[in-house]
Amino acid sequence: MKVDLIVGARPNYMKAAPLYREFARHPQQFECRLVHTGQHYGERMSKIFFDELGLPKPDIYLGIGSGLHGEQTGRIMIEYEKAILDNRPDLVLVAGDVNSTMACSLVAVKLHIAVGHIEGGLRSRDWSMPEEINRIVTDKIADYLFTTCRDADENLAAEGIPSAKIHFVGNTMIDSLNYYLPHFDKKPILGDKQLQPQGYILVTMHRPSNVDAQQSFIRMFDVLARLSERLPVVFPIHPRTRKMLREFGQEHYLSDFANLRICDPLGYLDFMKLQKEAALVLTDSGGLQEESTVLGVPCLTMRENTERPITIWEGTNELVGTDPEKIYRRSLAILDGDRKDGKIPELWDGHAAERIAAILMNRK
């Protein structure tokens, strides 16, 4: 089976790396070509992840770069179609919910090439999120839907997806976490940043609901500044969020609060070390909800909904919304010991990639 393994943005790399390793273990069954769309690019957003995760130089690099959603999606489709017309794969394997996921899936299905979707069936039910549209479109056209949780299976069944297409396999992002866990503690980042274990708050924030409107943007940063009076707040800032700091004239947040430590994006190992040792994670990202659950770290998701409710039902995650006062009060409560207990969800055991490979090898 000739497989194109698609990566485009940072979350994809950790989901793809276990599959790339697993396919390499079965050279008689799989010929895997790594395709990087270039949706995320540069040293901090791409190259360092390839280096740390042991991914090789991509076989195909489209070099798309940033842009508006329609522009970026269209350019990916145009360039990926050109790249595979003369050397078609048997399967296009995509992960998650970024524009690269939907774009490459559409190219494949129009060329009558099978599509596999890693993380199929996740739903926020929020149509204002571009990621929700990407997830739903990809699931509708995919031939293999590899799910991370039972509720994703239920979502797909409710949408009329045939059960033969749905495969509950676990979570390849957690495969990466388990595989690289011994390497996290070798990273000296806590010492470099003069931090103590469980002595700081880790933040990520880039969703439009939090950073695109000036009023909500300032209110969220005010909360971080207030929390930094209690503990250092470490914020590896997404380029998009840094751009909005400049556009809104709020660059004083970079210097006016000694314990609000805004830094450039970090590599996977450094970031995971910070996440593992944090007293609290504040995020609007999907992946951190899952990783913090497995690491047993309290997490507050600063959104009104989540496509990963299992991290709330079973894990350490809480959906706190976007009300700054609620975020502030609940953060202080957690720091004062009002923590939520959690457990690791079913099949989040580090073997999801093996299950996916086995399903593909046993296909009819």
N, C-alpha and C positions, 0 to 999 in steps of 0.2 A: 504494500500500500504506500503510495506516494502522498505524503502529508505536508501541507503548508501550515506551519505553526505561526500564527499571526501575533505580533506584539506591536503596540503603538504608543502606549502611555505607561507611566511608572507602575501602576497596579498590575498590568499585564505581565511584567517581567517575572515577578514572584510566582504567578500562576502558571507560567509557561516553563520555567526552569525545571521543575520536577518531571514534566512530560518529555522535555528534550532528553534528559538523562535516561528516562525509562525507554524511550524509543531507541536510544543508542544501545541499550542492553539487548535489543532484539533486531539485529541488522538484517536478518533473513526475512523478517516480517514488515519492517518499516524503513522507508527512505524519507527522512525528515528534512525539510527545507525551512530555515528560519527566515521569516519575512518581517522586516521592521518598516512600518509606514513612516516613521519620523514625526508622528503627532507630538510626542515629547522628544526633545533633542538637546544636545549640548552635554557638557561634562556632568553637571549636577542632576540633570533630569533623565539622563539616559546612560552615558558611557560608564559611570561608576557602578551602576547596577549590573551591567553586562559583565564587568570585571569581577565584581564580588560574587555574583551568582554563577560564575563559570560558564556563561553563555558565550559562544564564539561570535566572531564577526558575522553579521547577517548575510545569508546567501543572496537576499534581495533587499535593498534599501531604497525606499521610495522618496525619502527626503521631503515630505509634504510640509512640515512646519505648522505654525499656528495660523489661525484665521477664523472667520465666522463659521458657524456650524455648517451651513449649506455649502459654503465654499470649500471647507476642509473635507467634508464628506464626499463632495463631487470630485475633488482632486484625487483623493484616495482611490475612488472607483476607477477613474480614468487611468491612473498610473498602474494600479494593480492589474487591471484587465490587460493592458499592454504587456505587462511583465510575464503573464502566464499563458497567453494565447498559443505560443509555440512550444510550451512545456507545461502541460496541464497537470495539476495534481489529481489524485483520486478523492482527496478529502481536504477541505479547508477547515482548520480548527481554530476557533476564536474564543476569547475569554472576556468575561465581564460585560461592560456596558458603555465603553467609550465609542467615539465616532468610528474608529478603525474597525471595531467589532461589527457594527451594522454594515459599513461600507463594503468590507471584504466579503461578508456573507451575501450581500446582494449581487456582487459580481459573480460569485460562485454559482448561486442558484440560477442566474440567467444563462450561465454556460453549462448547466446541467451537471454541476459538480456537487458532491455531497458536502454538507456543512455540519460540523459538530460545535455545540455551544457549551463551554465550561461555565458553570454558574447559571444554568438555565433556570427559569421559573421564579426568580426573585422579583418581588413587586412592592413598590412603595405606594402605588395607586395615586400618585401625584403626577399629573400630566404636565405640570409646569417644569418638571425636571427633564432635560434632554436625555439623561441616562435612562429614564423609564421608557421613553419612546424607542431608544436603541435596543433595550432589553426585549420589549414586546415584538418589535419587527423581527429581530434575530430569532426569537423563539418560534415565531409563526412559520419561518421558512427553513428551520434547521431539521436535519434528519436524525441527529443524535443530540439529546438534551441531557447533559451531565449535571445533576443537581447536588447541592451541598446539604440539603435539609429536607425533611419530610413535607414541610409546608410548601416548599417550592413544587414538589410533585403534585400537591393538592391544587395549587394555583394553575398549573398546566392542565390538569385533568378538567378543572372547571372551565377552562378556555377551549375545551374540545380537542386537545392534543392527544393523539392515540397513545395508549399506554406503552406500546412497543417502542416508541421513540424515547421514553423517559427512563433514565438510569440514575438511581441514587448511589453516588460514589464517594461522597465526602468532599473535602475542601483542599484543592491543590495549594492554596496560599498557606494553609497550615502544614502541608507537606514541606514547604520551604522553611517555615518557622522551626519545625522539629529538626530538619536536616542541618540548619545552620545554628541552632541553639547553642552548641558548645563553643561557637566562635564569638558569640555576643560578649561574653565575659572577658575576652581577650582585648577588647577595645578599651582604650584609656580615656574615652570621651568624658566620663564623669569627672576625673581628675583634671582634664584639660579645661573643663568649664567650671571647675570648683563647685561641684555639686555633691551632695550626699545621697545615698540610696534612700528612697521614700521621703526625700527632702525637697521636692520640687514638683511642679505641675507641668505636664507636657501638652502642647496645644498644636492642632492643625486646623486651618480654616481657609476655605476657598470657594464654597458654594455661592452662587449668585444671591441667594436669599440672605446671606450674611455680609457680603462684601460689595455688591453692585449698587446698592442705594446708600447715599452718604449718611443719612440719619442712622440707619441700622448699623452701618459700618462703624461709626464713631461710638455708638452705644456698646457694641461688642468689645471694641478696644478699651473703652472705659472700664468694663468689667475685668478685663485682663490686668489693667493697671491696678485696680483695687485689690485683686487677688494677689498681685505681686507684693503687696504690703504684708501678706501672711507668709508666703513662700515664693522663692524664685519661680518665674513662669518662663519656660523655655519654648520658643516659638520658631521652628524652622519654617520660614515663610515661603509660600508658593509664589512663583514669579507674578502670577495674576494678582495676588493680594498685595504684593509690593507695588505693583503698577497702580493699584487703586489708592494706596497710601499717597503716592505722588499726585495723582489726579485730584484727590480730595484735599490736598494741602495739609495732610496730617502726619508729615514726616517727623514731627516732634516726638511721636511715640517711639521712634528709634533711639532717642537719646535722653528723654526727660525722666524716665523711670528706671532706676538702677537695676531693679530686679525683674524688669520685663526684658528678657534677653532674646531679642529677635535676631535670627541668624539666617544664613543661606540654607537652601535645602541640603539635607544630609544623605549620605549613602545608606544602603539598607542595613548594614551591620551596626553602624553608629546609631542610627535611628532606633533600631530594635533594642539595643542596649539601653537607650534612654527610656523607651517604652516599658521595658521589663522592670526597671528600677523606680518608675515614677510613683508618687503618692496618688496621682489622679491624672487621667487623660481627658482632655476636652477636645472634641472633634466634630466636624461635620462630614467626615469621610466614611466610606463604607468599610474598607479593609480594617481600620483600627478598631472598629466595633468587634470584629472577629478575633483579631490578634490579642487585644486586651482581655477578652473572655478566656482564651487559652492560657494566657500568662497570669490570670487571676488578678488583674489590675482594675480598680474601679474606673468606669468610663461614663462620661456624660455626653450624649449625642445632641448637639445644638441644632436640632432640626425639629420640624413638626411631625415628621413621619420617618420611617426607615423601611428599607427593603430587606432588612435582616432582623426580623422580630425574634428569631430564635436566640439572639444574643441578649434579649431582654427576658424572654421566658425562662431561659436556662443559664444565661451567662451573667457577667458582671456589668453589663451595659444598662443604662437608664436613658430613656428619651425625655430630655429636659425642656425641649422647645427652644425658642429664640427670645424669650423674655429675659432681658439682662438681670433683673432682680431675682428671678427664679434660678437662673444659672449661678448667681453669686451665693444665694442662700444654700442651695443644695451642695455646692462645692465646699462651703465652710462646714456643713454638716458631715460630709464624708471625711474631711480632714480632721474633724473632731471625733471620728470613730464610728459614725453611722454608715457603715459599709454594707453593701449587698453581697451575700454569698452567691456563688455560681458554680456551675460544673461545665465540663467540656462536652459539647454536643456529640451526638452519635456519629461515628465514622470520621470524626476529626482526629485521626490517629496517625497521619503521616503516610498513608498508603493509597490516597485517592488516584494518583497517577498510575499506579499499578492496576487498579480496577478499570480505569479508562482504557489502558492498553489491552487488557484481557478482553474487554467487550469488543474492541475493534478487531482483535485477532480472531474472535469467535463469530464474527459477523457472517451472515448467510449471503 
